[in-house]
Each structure stands twice: as structure tokens, then as C-alpha cells.
Amino acid sequence: MPVMTTTADATAVTPRELWTLFEPIHAVTYFSPEAVTAFEDAGLRGFWRGYFAGRSAPLGAAGPEPVTAVFCSFAPSMVAQALPAVWGVVTPEQTLEIRRAGARAALARLLADQGDEVEEAAELLAVAVDAADMTGRPLAAANAALGAPKDALDLLWHAATVLREHRGDGHVAAQVAADLDGCEILALRVGIDLPRSELQPYRGWTDGEWDAAVERLTGRGLLTVDGEATDAGRALLEGIEEATDRAAARPWAAVDTGRLHRALDPLARAVARTLRFPNPIGLPERDED
């Protein structure tokens, strides 16, 4: 995997490694009790109503079809259980404030003793956001259009969110170019390193839909009859990840990635306390020093 270089720091960090550092910060909106409670207190009972409302709110009062398309790996029937019904409970504007408040409360608790790192990481991530090209990236563009907050914790979460959606939008494009649909990409990943129990139920695919996806992948020579990835399957997935890295690289050319790594690493370790491993987003557990 190629390593980026920057004018500020010859010891650059790869886009994939940076993702493992800022993704946990974004993920407090899904896994922290503060964020979950904020959505429930607003009347969005059940985790998934808050999830689909919160993540899609920057797009406005979108229905299930465009949200299924941009989220990519969720079964259409699962998205339709939440959207558009949630917009009869809260507006997108209200939802944006709910998710901000929940994420900030979680980060305030988890990062209470790391104010200097928070400010430095937020500043550097904001520079990366400003350098990001939003072409073909609807979720990243919609979040970036909300504007950069002034508060350091709010800015940290906002910038991490824009950059994770920026990478995610690129990942979807690479997946589509590889001719994999939303269920197939999950089944292929299960054939390599993640348990099916962490992906299928959390993305809403039925057993019949999952088995059909496995059959299609087997027919392409990407999975064995036992559901294990073949060499071709592993190569295809790694090619998708490499394409994702290339598509995510531009923002980091504007940042001293070594300095950013030093600021983000202790924050990611602290925030990881509210996550579980393995998890549905595929975030790896960081090694202990």
C-alpha cells in the first residue's frame, strides 16, 4: 500500500491508517449512550430510527430510495422501515442539532482530559476538510455544507464525520466499479475476516437475500462453496480498498499527517472505550502499547 508524502512531514501516514483514527470519533454518534439517549428523548425510539434520521439528515427529508443508494450496504426494506416516517417526528434541522448534542456530550466525557489534542486534531482535520474534493460524494458534500463549528469538540466531530463520509462515498464508487451490490460486498467481507453476525442482521438482509448474494459470488469465483473468499475474491476486495485509499488521498496532502497521527491516536484510544470489537463498521481494534 503506497504511503503518501507531505511537504510538512516526510513520515506520512496512509489514508487507511488515518481512517482508523478518525472513524472512532465519528462513531460515538452510533455507540455512545449520550448519542443514543439524545435520539430517544426526541421521540426516535429504537436505535435504527435514530441512525437513519441522524446520518441522512444533512440530505434533507430524503426518502428510502436515495438513502439506500448512498448508504449502499443496507437492505432497502430496512431503510424503508425508518424513512420517511421519522420526518413526521422530527425535522432534519432538529435532527442535526440532536446528533450534534449527543456526539458532543459523548466526546466531552471520553476526552475530558485531552483538550490540547482535541484542539490540534480538530484544527488539522478542518484543514483536510477544506482541501477535500466533493465531486461524486453526496454524503460528504451534504455534511460539509453544514459549515464548520467554532467549538473544538463540535469541530472535531464535524470534521471527522465529513472525512469518514468522504472516504465512504469513494468506497461506494469503488465497490460499484467492481460490480458488487450492497449485500455482496458484505458477504465477501465475511468470507475474509468479519463474522456474519456482525454484518447481516445489522444491515437488514434476509437469509434468502444473503444466500442469493453468496451464490452470485460463488458463480463469479469470488467465494468457495463453503463461503470462504478465494484468491480472486481477496484480490478484488483489496483492490476496492486500494481504490478507496486513492480516492481518499487528496485531503491529506494539505496536512502534516505525522502531527495529525500524534494528536488523533490518544483520542481514538480513549473513544474506543465506547465501541465494541468486532463491530458492524469493520473498525479494527487498536493494539495496546
C-alpha positions as CSV (number, residue, x, y, z in Angstrom):
1,M,0.0,0.0,0.0
2,P,1.6,3.3,-1.0
3,V,2.4,5.9,1.6
4,M,1.6,9.5,1.0
5,T,4.1,12.2,1.5
6,T,3.5,15.8,2.5
7,T,5.6,18.8,2.4
8,A,5.3,19.2,6.1
9,D,6.3,15.7,7.2
10,A,8.3,13.1,5.3
11,T,6.9,10.4,7.7
12,A,3.4,10.5,6.2
13,V,0.5,8.2,7.3
14,T,-1.7,6.3,4.9
15,P,-5.3,7.3,4.4
16,R,-6.4,3.9,5.7
17,E,-4.5,4.3,8.9
18,L,-5.9,7.8,9.4
19,W,-9.4,6.3,8.9
20,T,-8.9,4.0,11.9
21,L,-8.1,7.1,13.9
22,F,-11.0,9.5,13.0
23,E,-13.7,6.9,12.4
24,P,-14.0,6.1,16.2
25,I,-14.6,9.8,16.8
26,H,-17.4,9.9,14.4
27,A,-18.8,6.5,15.6
28,V,-19.7,7.9,19.1
29,T,-23.0,9.0,17.4
30,Y,-23.9,5.3,17.0
31,F,-22.4,3.6,20.0
32,S,-22.3,6.1,22.9
33,P,-25.1,6.2,25.5
34,E,-25.3,10.0,25.2
35,A,-26.0,9.9,21.5
36,V,-28.5,7.1,21.7
37,T,-30.4,8.8,24.6
38,A,-30.5,12.1,22.7
39,F,-32.3,10.5,19.8
40,E,-34.7,8.5,22.1
41,D,-35.5,11.7,24.1
42,A,-36.5,13.3,20.8
43,G,-39.1,10.5,20.2
44,L,-37.0,8.3,17.9
45,R,-37.5,5.1,19.7
46,G,-35.3,2.2,18.6
47,F,-31.7,2.5,17.6
48,W,-32.3,2.4,13.8
49,R,-34.8,5.2,13.6
50,G,-32.1,7.5,15.2
51,Y,-29.4,6.1,13.0
52,F,-31.2,6.6,9.7
53,A,-32.5,10.0,10.7
54,G,-29.2,11.3,12.1
55,R,-27.0,10.1,9.2
56,S,-29.3,11.1,6.4
57,A,-30.4,14.5,7.9
58,P,-27.8,16.5,6.1
59,L,-29.5,15.4,2.8
60,G,-32.8,16.9,4.0
61,A,-36.1,14.9,4.3
62,A,-34.9,12.2,2.0
63,G,-36.9,9.1,1.4
64,P,-35.7,5.5,1.4
65,E,-34.6,5.2,-2.2
66,P,-31.8,7.8,-2.3
67,V,-30.7,6.9,1.3
68,T,-30.4,3.2,0.4
69,A,-28.4,4.2,-2.7
70,V,-25.9,6.4,-0.8
71,F,-25.6,4.2,2.3
72,C,-25.1,1.3,0.0
73,S,-24.9,-1.8,2.2
74,F,-28.4,-1.7,3.9
75,A,-31.3,-3.7,2.6
76,P,-33.9,-1.5,1.1
77,S,-36.6,-2.9,3.3
78,M,-34.7,-1.9,6.4
79,V,-34.2,1.7,5.3
80,A,-37.9,1.9,4.4
81,Q,-38.9,0.9,8.0
82,A,-37.4,4.2,9.2
83,L,-37.8,6.6,6.3
84,P,-39.7,8.7,5.6
85,A,-41.7,8.1,8.8
86,V,-39.0,9.7,11.1
87,W,-39.6,13.1,9.4
88,G,-43.1,13.1,10.9
89,V,-41.5,13.0,14.4
90,V,-38.5,15.4,13.9
91,T,-37.4,17.6,11.1
92,P,-33.9,17.2,9.5
93,E,-32.9,20.5,11.1
94,Q,-33.9,19.3,14.6
95,T,-32.2,16.0,13.9
96,L,-28.9,17.8,13.1
97,E,-29.0,19.5,16.5
98,I,-29.9,16.3,18.3
99,R,-27.0,14.4,16.8
100,R,-24.6,17.3,17.4
101,A,-25.6,17.5,21.1
102,G,-25.3,13.7,21.6
103,A,-21.9,13.4,19.9
104,R,-20.5,16.4,21.8
105,A,-21.7,15.1,25.2
106,A,-20.1,11.7,24.5
107,L,-16.8,13.3,23.4
108,A,-16.8,15.7,26.4
109,R,-17.0,12.7,28.7
110,L,-14.5,10.5,26.8
111,L,-11.9,13.2,26.1
112,A,-12.3,15.3,29.2
113,D,-8.5,15.3,29.9
114,Q,-7.2,15.8,26.4
115,G,-8.1,19.4,25.5
116,D,-4.8,20.1,23.7
117,E,-5.1,17.1,21.5
118,V,-8.7,17.8,20.8
119,E,-7.9,21.4,19.6
120,E,-4.9,20.3,17.5
121,A,-6.7,17.3,15.9
122,A,-9.8,19.4,15.2
123,E,-7.7,22.1,13.5
124,L,-5.9,19.7,11.3
125,L,-9.0,17.7,10.3
126,A,-10.7,21.0,9.4
127,V,-7.8,21.8,7.1
128,A,-8.3,18.4,5.4
129,V,-12.0,19.0,5.0
130,D,-11.2,22.3,3.3
131,A,-8.9,20.5,0.9
132,A,-11.3,17.7,0.1
133,D,-12.9,17.5,-3.4
134,M,-16.6,16.7,-3.1
135,T,-17.1,15.6,-6.7
136,G,-19.3,12.4,-6.6
137,R,-19.5,12.4,-2.8
138,P,-23.1,13.3,-1.8
139,L,-22.8,12.4,1.9
140,A,-19.5,14.2,2.4
141,A,-20.7,17.3,0.5
142,A,-24.0,17.5,2.5
143,N,-22.2,17.3,5.8
144,A,-19.5,19.8,4.7
145,A,-22.3,22.2,3.6
146,L,-23.4,22.5,7.2
147,G,-20.4,24.6,8.0
148,A,-17.5,24.3,10.4
149,P,-18.5,24.8,14.1
150,K,-16.3,27.0,16.3
151,D,-16.4,24.8,19.4
152,A,-13.4,22.5,19.4
153,L,-15.3,19.3,20.3
154,D,-18.1,20.1,17.8
155,L,-15.4,20.8,15.1
156,L,-13.6,17.6,15.9
157,W,-16.8,15.5,15.4
158,H,-18.0,17.5,12.4
159,A,-14.6,17.2,10.5
160,A,-14.3,13.5,11.4
161,T,-17.8,13.0,10.0
162,V,-17.2,14.8,6.8
163,L,-13.9,12.9,6.2
164,R,-15.4,9.5,7.0
165,E,-18.3,10.1,4.6
166,H,-15.8,11.4,2.0
167,R,-14.0,8.1,2.3
168,G,-17.2,6.1,2.4
169,D,-18.6,7.8,-0.8
170,G,-15.3,6.8,-2.5
171,H,-15.6,3.3,-1.2
172,V,-19.1,3.0,-2.7
173,A,-17.8,4.2,-6.1
174,A,-15.0,1.6,-6.0
175,Q,-17.5,-1.1,-5.0
176,V,-19.9,-0.2,-7.8
177,A,-16.9,-0.3,-10.3
178,A,-16.2,-3.8,-9.0
179,D,-19.8,-4.8,-9.8
180,L,-20.7,-5.7,-6.2
181,D,-24.1,-4.8,-4.7
182,G,-24.8,-3.9,-1.1
183,C,-25.3,-7.5,0.1
184,E,-22.5,-9.0,-2.0
185,I,-19.8,-6.7,-0.5
186,L,-20.8,-7.8,3.0
187,A,-20.8,-11.5,2.1
188,L,-17.4,-11.1,0.5
189,R,-16.1,-9.4,3.6
190,V,-17.5,-12.2,5.8
191,G,-15.6,-14.7,3.6
192,I,-12.3,-12.9,4.7
193,D,-12.3,-11.5,8.2
194,L,-15.6,-10.4,9.8
195,P,-18.3,-12.6,11.4
196,R,-21.7,-12.8,9.5
197,S,-23.4,-12.0,12.8
198,E,-21.8,-8.5,12.8
199,L,-23.0,-7.7,9.3
200,Q,-26.1,-9.4,8.1
201,P,-28.5,-8.6,10.9
202,Y,-27.2,-5.0,11.2
203,R,-27.8,-4.3,7.6
204,G,-31.2,-6.0,7.4
205,W,-30.6,-8.7,4.7
206,T,-32.8,-11.8,5.0
207,D,-31.2,-15.3,4.9
208,G,-32.7,-15.7,1.4
209,E,-31.1,-12.5,0.2
210,W,-27.8,-13.3,1.8
211,D,-27.7,-16.8,0.3
212,A,-28.5,-15.5,-3.1
213,A,-25.6,-13.0,-2.8
214,V,-23.3,-15.8,-1.8
215,E,-24.4,-17.8,-4.8
216,R,-23.7,-15.0,-7.1
217,L,-20.2,-14.5,-5.7
218,T,-19.6,-18.2,-5.9
219,G,-20.6,-18.2,-9.5
220,R,-18.0,-15.4,-10.2
221,G,-15.3,-17.4,-8.5
222,L,-15.0,-15.0,-5.6
223,L,-16.2,-17.3,-2.8
224,T,-15.9,-21.1,-2.4
225,V,-18.9,-23.3,-1.8
226,D,-18.1,-23.0,1.9
227,G,-18.4,-19.2,1.8
228,E,-14.6,-18.6,2.1
229,A,-13.1,-16.0,-0.1
230,T,-11.0,-17.3,-3.0
231,D,-7.7,-15.7,-4.0
232,A,-9.7,-13.8,-6.7
233,G,-12.2,-12.6,-4.0
234,R,-9.4,-11.4,-1.7
235,A,-7.7,-9.6,-4.6
236,L,-10.9,-7.9,-5.6
237,L,-11.6,-6.7,-2.1
238,E,-8.1,-5.5,-1.7
239,G,-8.4,-3.7,-5.0
240,I,-11.5,-1.9,-3.7
241,E,-9.7,-0.9,-0.6
242,E,-6.7,0.4,-2.6
243,A,-9.1,2.4,-4.9
244,T,-10.8,3.8,-1.7
245,D,-7.4,4.9,-0.4
246,R,-6.6,6.6,-3.7
247,A,-9.9,8.4,-3.7
248,A,-9.5,9.5,-0.1
249,A,-5.9,10.7,-0.5
250,R,-6.3,14.3,-1.7
251,P,-7.3,16.0,1.6
252,W,-4.2,14.7,3.4
253,A,-1.8,16.4,1.0
254,A,-2.7,19.6,2.8
255,V,-2.0,18.2,6.3
256,D,1.1,17.1,8.3
257,T,-0.2,13.6,8.7
258,G,2.5,12.7,11.2
259,R,1.4,15.5,13.5
260,L,-2.2,14.6,13.0
261,H,-1.5,11.0,13.9
262,R,0.1,12.0,17.2
263,A,-2.9,14.2,18.1
264,L,-5.5,11.6,17.0
265,D,-4.0,8.4,18.4
266,P,-4.7,9.1,22.1
267,L,-8.2,10.4,21.2
268,A,-9.0,7.2,19.2
269,R,-7.8,5.1,22.0
270,A,-9.9,6.9,24.6
271,V,-13.0,6.9,22.4
272,A,-12.6,3.2,21.7
273,R,-13.9,2.5,25.2
274,T,-17.4,3.2,24.0
275,L,-17.1,0.9,21.0
276,R,-17.2,-2.9,20.7
277,F,-15.0,-5.2,18.7
278,P,-15.8,-6.7,16.3
279,N,-18.3,-4.1,15.1
280,P,-20.6,-3.6,12.1
281,I,-18.5,-0.8,10.6
282,G,-15.4,-3.1,10.4
283,L,-13.3,-0.8,12.6
284,P,-10.2,-2.8,13.8
285,E,-9.2,-2.8,17.5
286,R,-6.1,-0.8,18.1
287,D,-3.1,-2.6,19.6
288,E,-2.2,-1.7,23.1
289,D,1.2,0.0,23.7
